[in-house]
Amino acid sequence: MILWFQDKVEVLEFHTASVRSPSRSFKLPAVIRLKTYHRPYLSLIVRLSRPNIFLRDKHICQYCYTKFSEKKLTVDHVVPLSKGGRHEWTNVVTACSSCNNRKGDKTPEKANLRLLNRPEKPRWLPNRDLELEDNVLPTSWRPYLAAR
């Protein structure tokens, strides 16, 4: 609403609901478009954290290639810390408890496991709160989203 009042966005579609001030009523915007695009700061640093590792790996165990909820996932060090591995983006992956236990204190090769993706440091990650499955996307958004 604030961006709309500041004339920074164009409202493409409105909800049926509205909000009121003491003297006016405003329909709620459903779809907006920025009038000018401001490129985000490029040297963004993505913090190494458990939730960010899960986001990077899309909640998929990198050993059995199955998607899990966060509660059923662990973070695995590809080269174990006890074997000289480091706690950094290029050495951590998402693993389910079963695969992490199976791998134990070994490298994937010695545990006879194969990584789905080689771990890399991400330049950006999607916002967890904005990740929406297709079945919960507002129908008014669909014509404006790229084919997914």
C-alpha positions, 0 to 999 in steps of 0.5 A: 500500500505504501509503495502504491501511495508513493507512486512507486508501483503500478497496481495490475489487479485488485483483491475484492477486499478493501481497507478503510481509513477514517475518510476513505476506502481502498481496494487491496492490491493483488498484483503490483509491478515496480515502476523502476527496478533497482538492482540489488547489492551484488556482493551479498553474502549468504550466511552458512547456516543449517536452514540455508544449506537445506534451501540450497539443496532444496531439502533433498538428501544429497545421498539418496536423492529424496526430499524431506521436511527440515525435521528429518534432515541433517547437515553432513560434512562431505569430508568429515571434520575428523579427517581434516574437512572444514565447516564451509559451503563446499564441504556441507550437504543436506542428508537424511538421518539414515544416509548420514548414519550410514556414511558415518565418519567416512568420505562418500566414496568409502561409504559407497555413496554418491553425491547428487550435487557437488556442494558450492557456495551460493550467490543468493538463496530464495526467501524461505517465507516466499517459497510457495507451492503451485497449489497455494499460489493465488490464482491472480498471480499465475498470468504474471509468473514465468512458466514453472 
